[in-house]
């Protein structure tokens, strides 16, 4: 009986711990191979995570480098049939800007408005 209680406790703790590390449906990771602009914020080449709140054409996106929020911008969330992950970059006036991010495994994509100013 005593071992059954410990087993049940162990299963509960393991389930809770794994849930804490699971990737949520409103976040995805991406890598930039070059420095790009997102609104008024320059994102250096490297690994990032995007998290968002909302749905459709009105989501608020936070871009994180490690645990630090480096930009917060509005975007449009789109459903994507493809399972391909990609980062779309535009080149206006000689400046590379982040246009969109497709998260293949999530079948979701974020599209950024180039006229919007990013905030930290």
Secondary structure, 3 states (H helix, E strand, C coil): CHHHHHHHHHHHHHHHHHHHHCCCCCEEEEEECCCEEECCEEECCEEEEEEEECCCCCEEEEEEECCEEEEEEEEEEEECCCCCCEEEEEEECCEEEEEEEEEHHHCEEEEECCCCCCEC
